[in-house]
Structure formats: structure tokens, C-alpha cells
Amino acid sequence: MSSPQSTDGTARESHAGEADERVHWRTLVSDALRGRGAAPTEGPLISAILLLAIPMVLEMVMESVFAVVDIFFVSRLGAAAVTGVGLTESLLTIVYTLAMGLSIGVTAIVSRRIGEQRPEAAGLAAGQAISLTAGIAAVIGGLAAWRAPALLALMGAEPDVIAQCATYARILLGGNVVILLLFVLNAAFRGAGDAAIAMRVLWLANGLNIVLDPLLIFGIGPFPELGVTGAAVATTIGRGTAVCVQLWTLFALSERLRVTWGDLRPRLDLIGRLVRLSATGTFQIFIGMASWILLVRIMASFGTEAVAGYTVAIRVVLFALLPAWGLSNAAATMMGQNLGAGLIDRARDSVWMACRLNLVFLGTTGLALLAFAPGIVGIFGLDGVAAGHAVTGLRIVAAGFFFYAYGMTLTQAFNGAGDAWTPTWINLGCFWCFEIPVAAWLAYSMGWGPTGVFVAMAVSYSVLAVVSGILFRRGKWATAEV
């Protein structure tokens, strides 16, 4: 009698398990978008990673929309307006570099404190980050807004561009606090495991920007016609509103990360720790950005067609990499929280799992770019020699995606552990000491021209992945102090 009952019970259990699994996968995306589900230190690794990664991927996509929307509407105002926007974006690169560097330090500290089950300490760290960011923004904003016309002239702007776009530059540079805080506060939310909040505020910011841009630029309805200045006002209102929602959530609503007014009072020891991590992270980001500039300089020696092809290829590459950065950021949060909880093996395993997931995504993306490169380049209106350079470059760089999937995930994992110097040295070696010299050698000495630059990029991705993998296996990140 017992055997049939046991068999029947096992069968029922098996069917229930299958049903649960189907429900799990069916609701995973919904849970991720709503900020529900288990903590990064609990449950199956793949579920924990995807619950973080899905909103982080969407957050990264939303961040890229700002510049695209602005340039779409401003392009209707003529070449001078577009030039002013482009030059101002170049100046804002400094702000973005600082924002991303600060974000590395904030994510590492907050995730570690949450993993240690010390939410008050995590809130204090977030409060110190707010105070530090506000101070930095005040210095940059005051100087940059005051000297905005001179900065545009320094970037090579003609008098008509300065006359039309000086106020645009003043507003964006002077209001850089909303850019810095948007990045830093979202990093705090991600570190606390609440990536859905970070995603939602960027949806809000972009929604407002998309609606306000045409209204303020062209003076539709009761709104004043501000021209290119309207784009700066719309963007600042969008980001500023998102920051207000972030602060309201931190001070009153969040269940995972709560900040009090007392947490804003400067604590030199905590600010010093945050500056140490963030300064290293900022240098790390600067290395990557500077390498792009040096590659453009090499490409420029081969003419306008080469630069045009390179520009299109790299824009497609960067857009394709954005979702992968979301997975990499998820690995950083998993690393920080699990180390804080003392779960070293889970921290390590979560990073390798994130690497494999990223390989699936970027590998698929790379194959698509290899197959459809001519059609993708055609969307941008290039033809002739420039189109040929873009197609060749897109295919070569896309081939390196298979390796970069591991490299970008592992470097972010080091950052999440609080070991920001390791990926900094890796980037310095792979991009400045390897990629740039190899690109110059292949382009000039070997006579490969622009193709040599693209090959150097793909090879450097491979070297980055191998070096990162070797150093990660050594496990020194497990002893990093945050």
C-alpha cells in the first residue's frame, strides 16, 4: 500500500515543482520590474542576478536616450545649434566621468553594508555621498556656468555658436548637480539591491524630457520659444524631478535604504573612504574615455571617411554594449552584498554566472552585428568608403564581444568588492599600454590603416578578459576593505 502512495506523492510533488518553475520564469520579469523577489544573498543565483540585471539593463538604455532626444529636436534649429550641443556634451564628459567614478565607490560601500545587515550604516554612507556630491557639484557648477562662453570658445566654437548656445551650456554645466546626484543615488539604490527604483526614475526623467523638449524649444502652445536653451531647460527639469523622487524615496519611502537628515552631516572618515574608492573609480573611467579619444586621433590621420566610418561603428557598438553593462552592474551588487554577508563562495559563483549570462547576450548580439552590419550602417546614411570602414569596423569589434562579455563583468565585480585598483591597472595596461600602441603599429607600420585600429580594439577586449580572469581566480578581492 505504501509504495503506490509514495509513488503518487512523488509524482504530485514533481508536477508541482514543474508548475512552480513555470510560474517562476513567467513572473521573473514582472518581479524585477516591480522590485520584488529574494535578496541577492538568497535563492538561486540565476534568479537573483536577473532580478537585478533586468531593471539595470533598462536603466542603462534610458540613460542613453537623453542625448539622442535632445539632438533629434535641436537638429531642426540648424548646424550652429547642433554644434553647440555637441561641444557642451564634450565638456560634460568631465561631469559624467566624476559621476561614474563616484557611483563605483557608492555601490561598493552600500552593498557591503547591506550584506552585513547594517542598513543604518548603508544609509549613513548614502547620506555622506549626497553631501560630497553636492559640494563637488557646487564648485564645478559655479566655475563652469561663469565661464561657459570661454569654455565653448576653448572647444573651438565659432562666435555664432557661442551666441546661440552660451545659455544652453550655462544651464547644463551650472546645473550639473542633477546629473551627479542622479548617477550617485541610483548607484546607492543598486547597491541596496533596489535596481527597480533606479530604473523608474530614469523613465520619469526621460518621459519629462521627451515631452518638454519640443514644447520649450519651439514654443508650442503656452510655452515660450527658447530655442536650443529649451533643450537644456527640459533636460534639467527631467533630471531634477527624478532626483527629487530619489531623495523623497530615500528619506521617506524606501524599505531597503533609508537616509536621515543626520546622515547628511559630513563625517570626514566616511567621506575619506568614499573619496578613496571614487577617485580610483574616476581614474578608471578616465582611462577608458581617453583611449577612445586617442583612437580617434589615429583614425583622423586617414581622412574624413575613416573618421565617419569609425564614428558610426562605435556608436552602434556602444549602444549594443549598454544592456551588457546592466548585467555587469548586477555582478557588482551581487559581489558586494554577498561579501558583506560573509558568503564568499556565493559571491564568486554569482560573478561567473553573470559572465556566462553576459556571454549569451553579447555573443548573440555580436553574431547579429556580424551578419547584418551593412544594413545597420545603411540606417545612418553612409555610403562609399565611409560605409566600408563602418561595416569592417563593426564586424571586427563585434567579434571581440565574446571575450569582452567576461572582461566587463569581471572588472565590475572587482569594483563591487571594493577592489577598484585592480580593474584600474587592468584598464591602464590593456587600453593605454597595449591597445593604443598596437593600433598605431597595425595602422602605420603594418599598413593596415583604419582596419588596424579596429583589430587592436578587438584584441584588447580579449586581453582584458584573460587578464581579468587570471586575477579574479587569485581571489584577492575577497580581502578588500570597504
C-alpha positions as CSV (number, residue, x, y, z in Angstrom):
1,M,0.0,0.0,0.0
2,S,2.8,2.4,0.9
3,S,4.6,2.1,-2.4
4,P,1.7,3.3,-4.6
5,Q,1.0,6.2,-2.2
6,S,4.7,7.1,-2.2
7,T,4.9,7.0,-5.9
8,D,1.8,9.0,-6.3
9,G,3.0,11.6,-3.8
10,T,6.3,11.9,-5.6
11,A,4.5,12.4,-8.9
12,R,2.4,15.1,-7.4
13,E,5.5,16.7,-5.9
14,S,7.2,16.5,-9.3
15,H,4.3,18.1,-11.2
16,A,4.0,20.8,-8.5
17,G,7.7,21.5,-8.9
18,E,7.4,21.8,-12.7
19,A,4.5,24.2,-12.3
20,D,6.4,26.3,-9.7
21,E,9.3,26.5,-12.2
22,R,7.0,27.6,-15.0
23,V,5.4,30.3,-12.7
24,H,8.9,31.4,-11.6
25,W,10.1,32.1,-15.1
26,R,6.8,33.6,-16.1
27,T,6.9,36.1,-13.2
28,L,10.6,36.8,-13.1
29,V,10.5,39.8,-15.4
30,S,7.4,41.2,-13.5
31,D,9.2,40.8,-10.1
32,A,12.3,42.5,-11.5
33,L,10.4,45.5,-12.8
34,R,8.4,45.9,-9.6
35,G,11.5,45.4,-7.3
36,R,10.2,42.2,-5.8
37,G,11.9,38.9,-5.1
38,A,14.6,37.5,-2.9
39,A,17.7,39.4,-1.8
40,P,20.9,39.0,-3.7
41,T,22.2,36.9,-0.8
42,E,19.3,34.4,-1.1
43,G,17.8,31.9,-3.6
44,P,19.0,30.6,-6.9
45,L,21.9,32.6,-8.4
46,I,20.4,33.0,-11.9
47,S,17.2,34.4,-10.4
48,A,19.0,36.8,-8.1
49,I,21.2,38.1,-10.9
50,L,18.3,38.6,-13.3
51,L,16.1,40.3,-10.7
52,L,18.9,42.9,-10.5
53,A,20.0,42.9,-14.1
54,I,16.7,43.4,-15.9
55,P,16.0,46.8,-14.4
56,M,19.7,47.7,-14.6
57,V,19.7,47.0,-18.3
58,L,16.6,49.2,-18.9
59,E,18.2,51.9,-16.7
60,M,21.3,51.9,-19.0
61,V,19.1,52.2,-22.1
62,M,17.2,55.1,-20.6
63,E,20.4,57.0,-19.7
64,S,21.4,56.9,-23.4
65,V,18.1,58.3,-24.5
66,F,18.8,61.8,-23.2
67,A,21.4,62.8,-25.7
68,V,19.5,61.2,-28.6
69,V,16.3,63.0,-27.8
70,D,18.0,66.4,-27.5
71,I,19.9,66.1,-30.7
72,F,16.8,64.9,-32.5
73,F,14.9,68.1,-31.8
74,V,17.8,70.5,-31.8
75,S,18.9,69.4,-35.3
76,R,15.8,71.3,-36.5
77,L,17.5,74.5,-35.4
78,G,20.5,74.3,-37.7
79,A,24.2,73.4,-37.7
80,A,25.2,76.0,-35.1
81,A,22.7,74.6,-32.5
82,V,23.8,71.1,-33.1
83,T,27.5,72.1,-32.8
84,G,26.8,73.9,-29.5
85,V,25.1,70.8,-28.1
86,G,27.9,68.5,-29.2
87,L,30.6,70.8,-27.7
88,T,28.7,71.1,-24.4
89,E,28.3,67.3,-24.3
90,S,32.1,67.1,-24.7
91,L,32.5,69.4,-21.7
92,L,30.0,67.4,-19.7
93,T,32.3,64.3,-20.2
94,I,34.2,65.5,-17.1
95,V,30.9,65.5,-15.1
96,Y,29.9,62.1,-16.4
97,T,33.4,60.7,-15.5
98,L,33.1,62.0,-12.0
99,A,29.5,60.7,-11.7
100,M,30.5,57.2,-12.8
101,G,33.6,57.2,-10.5
102,L,31.5,58.3,-7.5
103,S,29.0,55.6,-8.4
104,I,31.6,52.9,-8.2
105,G,32.5,53.9,-4.6
106,V,28.9,54.3,-3.5
107,T,27.8,50.9,-4.9
108,A,30.7,49.2,-3.2
109,I,30.1,50.7,0.2
110,V,26.3,50.5,0.3
111,S,26.2,46.9,-1.0
112,R,28.8,45.8,1.6
113,R,26.8,47.4,4.5
114,I,23.5,45.9,3.3
115,G,25.1,42.5,3.1
116,E,26.4,42.9,6.6
117,Q,22.8,43.5,7.7
118,R,23.7,47.1,8.7
119,P,21.1,49.2,6.9
120,E,21.7,52.2,9.1
121,A,25.4,52.2,8.1
122,A,24.3,51.9,4.5
123,G,22.0,54.9,4.9
124,L,24.8,56.9,6.5
125,A,27.1,56.1,3.6
126,A,24.4,57.2,1.1
127,G,24.0,60.5,3.1
128,Q,27.7,61.2,3.0
129,A,27.6,60.5,-0.7
130,I,24.9,63.1,-1.1
131,S,26.9,65.7,0.8
132,L,30.1,65.0,-1.1
133,T,28.3,65.1,-4.4
134,A,26.6,68.4,-3.6
135,G,29.9,70.0,-2.7
136,I,31.6,68.9,-5.9
137,A,28.7,70.0,-8.0
138,A,28.6,73.4,-6.4
139,V,32.3,74.0,-7.3
140,I,32.0,72.7,-10.8
141,G,28.7,74.4,-11.5
142,G,29.8,77.8,-10.2
143,L,33.0,77.9,-12.3
144,A,31.6,76.3,-15.4
145,A,28.4,78.5,-15.5
146,W,30.5,81.6,-15.1
147,R,33.0,80.7,-17.8
148,A,30.6,78.9,-20.2
149,P,31.3,81.1,-23.2
150,A,35.0,80.9,-22.7
151,L,34.8,77.1,-22.4
152,L,32.9,76.8,-25.7
153,A,35.5,79.0,-27.4
154,L,38.2,76.8,-25.9
155,M,36.5,73.9,-27.6
156,G,36.7,75.7,-30.9
157,A,33.2,77.1,-31.1
158,E,32.6,79.9,-33.7
159,P,31.1,83.3,-32.5
160,D,27.6,82.4,-33.8
161,V,27.7,79.1,-31.9
162,I,28.7,80.8,-28.7
163,A,26.0,83.5,-29.1
164,Q,23.3,80.8,-29.7
165,C,24.4,78.2,-27.2
166,A,26.1,80.0,-24.3
167,T,22.9,79.9,-22.1
168,Y,22.4,76.2,-23.1
169,A,25.9,75.5,-21.8
170,R,25.4,77.6,-18.7
171,I,22.3,75.7,-17.7
172,L,23.6,72.2,-18.2
173,L,27.1,72.9,-16.7
174,G,25.7,75.1,-13.9
175,G,23.0,72.5,-13.1
176,N,25.4,69.6,-13.1
177,V,24.2,68.6,-9.6
178,V,21.2,66.9,-11.1
179,I,23.5,64.7,-13.3
180,L,25.8,63.8,-10.5
181,L,23.1,63.1,-8.0
182,L,21.0,61.1,-10.5
183,F,24.0,58.8,-11.0
184,V,25.1,58.6,-7.4
185,L,21.7,58.0,-5.9
186,N,20.9,55.3,-8.5
187,A,24.2,53.7,-7.5
188,A,23.1,53.7,-3.9
189,F,19.8,52.0,-4.8
190,R,21.6,49.4,-6.9
191,G,24.0,48.7,-4.1
192,A,21.0,48.2,-1.8
193,G,19.5,45.7,-4.3
194,D,16.7,48.0,-5.3
195,A,17.5,48.4,-9.0
196,A,13.8,48.9,-10.0
197,I,13.8,52.3,-8.3
198,A,16.8,53.4,-10.3
199,M,15.1,52.3,-13.5
200,R,11.8,54.0,-12.7
201,V,13.4,57.4,-12.0
202,L,15.1,57.4,-15.4
203,W,11.8,56.5,-17.0
204,L,10.4,59.6,-15.3
205,A,13.3,61.8,-16.3
206,N,13.2,60.7,-19.9
207,G,9.4,61.0,-20.2
208,L,9.5,64.6,-19.0
209,N,12.4,65.4,-21.3
210,I,10.7,63.9,-24.4
211,V,7.5,65.9,-23.7
212,L,9.2,69.2,-22.7
213,D,11.9,69.3,-25.4
214,P,9.6,70.2,-28.3
215,L,7.4,72.4,-26.2
216,L,10.2,74.6,-24.9
217,I,12.4,74.5,-28.0
218,F,9.7,75.5,-30.5
219,G,7.3,77.4,-28.1
220,I,4.3,75.1,-28.7
221,G,1.0,76.3,-27.0
222,P,1.5,78.4,-23.9
223,F,5.2,77.6,-23.6
224,P,7.9,80.2,-24.5
225,E,10.0,79.6,-27.6
226,L,13.5,79.2,-26.1
227,G,15.3,77.5,-29.0
228,V,18.4,75.4,-28.1
229,T,18.1,76.8,-24.5
230,G,14.8,75.0,-24.2
231,A,16.6,71.6,-24.6
232,A,18.8,72.4,-21.6
233,V,15.8,73.5,-19.5
234,A,13.8,70.4,-20.4
235,T,16.7,68.1,-19.6
236,T,17.4,69.8,-16.3
237,I,13.7,69.7,-15.3
238,G,13.5,66.0,-16.2
239,R,16.7,65.0,-14.3
240,G,15.8,67.4,-11.4
241,T,12.4,65.9,-11.0
242,A,13.9,62.4,-10.9
243,V,16.4,63.5,-8.3
244,C,13.6,64.9,-6.1
245,V,11.8,61.5,-6.4
246,Q,15.1,59.7,-5.5
247,L,15.5,61.9,-2.4
248,W,11.9,61.5,-1.3
249,T,12.2,57.8,-1.6
250,L,15.5,57.7,0.4
251,F,14.1,59.9,3.2
252,A,10.5,58.6,3.4
253,L,9.6,55.6,1.3
254,S,12.4,53.1,0.8
255,E,12.3,49.9,2.8
256,R,15.9,48.8,1.9
257,L,17.8,52.0,2.2
258,R,16.8,54.9,4.4
259,V,18.6,58.2,4.9
260,T,18.0,60.7,7.7
261,W,18.9,64.3,8.0
262,G,21.6,63.5,10.4
263,D,23.3,61.3,7.8
264,L,24.0,64.4,5.7
265,R,26.3,65.9,8.4
266,P,29.8,65.4,7.0
267,R,31.9,62.6,8.6
268,L,35.5,63.0,7.4
269,D,36.4,59.3,8.0
270,L,33.5,58.1,5.8
271,I,34.0,60.8,3.2
272,G,37.7,59.9,3.1
273,R,36.8,56.3,2.4
274,L,34.3,57.3,-0.3
275,V,36.8,59.6,-1.9
276,R,39.5,56.9,-1.9
277,L,37.2,54.4,-3.7
278,S,35.6,57.0,-6.0
279,A,38.9,58.7,-7.0
280,T,40.2,55.3,-8.2
281,G,37.0,54.6,-10.0
282,T,37.1,58.0,-11.7
283,F,40.6,57.4,-12.9
284,Q,39.5,54.0,-14.1
285,I,36.7,55.6,-16.2
286,F,39.0,58.3,-17.4
287,I,41.4,55.7,-18.8
288,G,38.7,54.2,-20.9
289,M,37.4,57.5,-22.2
290,A,40.9,58.8,-23.0
291,S,41.6,55.7,-25.0
292,W,38.6,56.4,-27.3
293,I,40.0,59.9,-27.9
294,L,43.4,58.6,-28.8
295,L,42.0,56.0,-31.2
296,V,40.0,58.8,-32.9
297,R,43.2,60.8,-33.3
298,I,44.9,57.8,-35.1
299,M,41.8,57.3,-37.3
300,A,41.8,61.0,-38.2
301,S,45.1,60.7,-40.0
302,F,43.4,58.5,-42.6
303,G,40.8,61.1,-43.6
304,T,37.2,62.2,-43.1
305,E,35.8,58.9,-44.5
306,A,37.7,56.9,-41.9
307,V,36.5,59.1,-39.0
308,A,32.9,59.0,-40.3
309,G,33.0,55.2,-40.5
310,Y,34.6,54.9,-37.1
311,T,32.1,57.2,-35.5
312,V,29.1,55.2,-36.8
313,A,30.6,51.9,-35.9
314,I,31.5,52.9,-32.4
315,R,28.0,54.4,-31.7
316,V,26.4,51.1,-32.7
317,V,28.9,49.2,-30.6
318,L,28.3,51.4,-27.5
319,F,24.5,51.1,-27.9
320,A,24.9,47.3,-28.2
321,L,27.1,47.2,-25.1
322,L,24.6,49.1,-22.9
323,P,22.5,46.2,-21.8
324,A,25.6,44.2,-21.1
325,W,26.7,46.9,-18.6
326,G,23.4,46.3,-16.8
327,L,24.5,42.6,-16.2
328,S,27.9,43.8,-15.2
329,N,26.4,46.2,-12.6
330,A,24.3,43.3,-11.3
331,A,27.5,41.3,-10.7
332,A,28.9,44.3,-8.7
333,T,25.9,44.3,-6.4
334,M,25.9,40.5,-6.0
335,M,29.6,40.7,-5.1
336,G,29.3,43.5,-2.6
337,Q,26.3,42.1,-0.7
338,N,27.5,38.5,-0.6
339,L,30.9,39.6,0.7
340,G,29.2,41.7,3.3
341,A,27.2,38.6,4.4
342,G,30.3,36.5,4.5
343,L,29.2,34.4,1.6
344,I,32.5,34.4,-0.4
345,D,31.7,31.2,-2.4
346,R,28.3,32.6,-3.4
347,A,29.9,35.9,-4.4
348,R,32.4,34.1,-6.6
349,D,29.8,31.8,-8.2
350,S,27.5,34.7,-8.9
351,V,30.1,36.6,-10.8
352,W,30.9,33.5,-13.0
353,M,27.2,33.0,-13.6
354,A,26.8,36.7,-14.6
355,C,29.8,36.2,-17.0
356,R,28.0,33.3,-18.7
357,L,24.7,35.2,-19.0
358,N,26.6,38.1,-20.5
359,L,28.4,35.8,-22.9
360,V,25.0,34.6,-24.1
361,F,23.7,38.1,-24.6
362,L,26.8,39.7,-26.1
363,G,27.6,36.6,-28.2
364,T,24.2,36.7,-29.7
365,T,24.5,40.5,-30.3
366,G,27.9,40.0,-31.8
367,L,26.6,37.4,-34.3
368,A,23.8,39.7,-35.3
369,L,26.2,42.6,-35.9
370,L,28.5,40.4,-38.0
371,A,25.5,39.2,-40.1
372,F,23.7,42.5,-40.5
373,A,26.4,45.1,-40.4
374,P,25.8,46.5,-43.9
375,G,22.1,47.0,-43.2
376,I,22.8,48.6,-39.8
377,V,25.3,51.0,-41.2
378,G,22.9,51.9,-44.0
379,I,20.5,53.3,-41.5
380,F,23.0,56.1,-40.8
381,G,23.1,57.2,-44.4
382,L,26.8,56.4,-45.0
383,D,27.9,55.2,-48.4
384,G,31.1,54.6,-50.4
385,V,34.4,54.4,-48.5
386,A,33.0,55.6,-45.2
387,A,30.4,52.9,-45.2
388,G,33.0,50.3,-46.0
389,H,35.1,51.4,-43.0
390,A,32.0,51.3,-40.7
391,V,31.0,47.8,-41.8
392,T,34.5,46.4,-41.5
393,G,34.9,48.1,-38.1
394,L,31.6,46.9,-36.8
395,R,32.3,43.3,-37.7
396,I,35.8,43.2,-36.3
397,V,34.8,44.8,-33.0
398,A,31.7,42.7,-32.7
399,A,33.9,39.6,-32.9
400,G,35.6,40.7,-29.7
401,F,32.2,40.7,-27.9
402,F,32.6,37.1,-27.0
403,F,35.6,37.9,-24.8
404,Y,34.5,41.3,-23.6
405,A,31.4,39.7,-22.1
406,Y,33.7,38.2,-19.4
407,G,36.1,41.2,-19.2
408,M,33.5,43.8,-18.5
409,T,31.7,41.6,-15.9
410,L,34.8,40.7,-14.1
411,T,36.1,44.3,-13.9
412,Q,32.8,45.5,-12.4
413,A,32.9,42.6,-9.9
414,F,36.3,43.9,-8.7
415,N,34.6,47.3,-8.2
416,G,31.7,45.8,-6.3
417,A,34.1,44.1,-4.0
418,G,35.8,47.5,-3.2
419,D,39.0,46.5,-5.1
420,A,38.8,49.4,-7.6
421,W,42.6,49.5,-8.1
422,T,42.7,46.1,-9.8
423,P,40.4,47.0,-12.8
424,T,42.1,50.4,-12.9
425,W,45.5,48.8,-13.5
426,I,43.9,46.3,-15.9
427,N,42.4,49.1,-18.0
428,L,45.6,51.1,-17.9
429,G,47.6,48.1,-19.2
430,C,45.1,46.9,-21.7
431,F,44.0,50.2,-23.2
432,W,46.9,52.6,-22.8
433,C,49.9,50.3,-22.8
434,F,48.5,47.7,-25.2
435,E,45.6,48.9,-27.4
436,I,46.9,52.3,-28.4
437,P,50.5,51.2,-29.3
438,V,49.1,48.1,-31.2
439,A,46.6,50.3,-33.0
440,A,49.4,52.7,-34.2
441,W,51.6,49.8,-35.1
442,L,49.0,48.0,-37.2
443,A,47.7,51.2,-38.8
444,Y,51.0,52.7,-39.7
445,S,53.9,50.2,-39.6
446,M,51.9,47.2,-40.9
447,G,49.9,49.4,-43.4
448,W,46.5,48.1,-42.3
449,G,45.1,51.7,-42.0
450,P,41.8,52.1,-40.2
451,T,41.3,48.3,-40.1
452,G,44.3,48.1,-37.8
453,V,42.6,50.3,-35.3
454,F,39.5,48.1,-35.2
455,V,41.7,44.9,-34.9
456,A,43.5,46.4,-31.9
457,M,40.2,47.1,-30.2
458,A,39.0,43.5,-30.6
459,V,42.3,42.1,-29.5
460,S,42.4,44.3,-26.4
461,Y,39.0,43.0,-25.4
462,S,40.4,39.5,-25.5
463,V,43.5,40.5,-23.5
464,L,41.3,42.3,-20.9
465,A,39.2,39.2,-20.4
466,V,42.2,36.9,-20.0
467,V,44.0,39.2,-17.5
468,S,40.8,39.8,-15.6
469,G,40.0,36.1,-15.3
470,I,43.5,35.3,-14.1
471,L,43.4,38.0,-11.4
472,F,39.9,37.1,-10.3
473,R,40.8,33.5,-9.8
474,R,43.6,34.6,-7.4
475,G,40.8,35.8,-5.0
476,K,42.5,38.8,-3.5
477,W,39.2,40.7,-4.0
478,A,37.8,38.7,-1.1
479,T,40.0,40.6,1.4
480,A,39.3,44.1,0.1
481,E,38.3,46.6,2.8
482,V,35.3,48.8,2.3
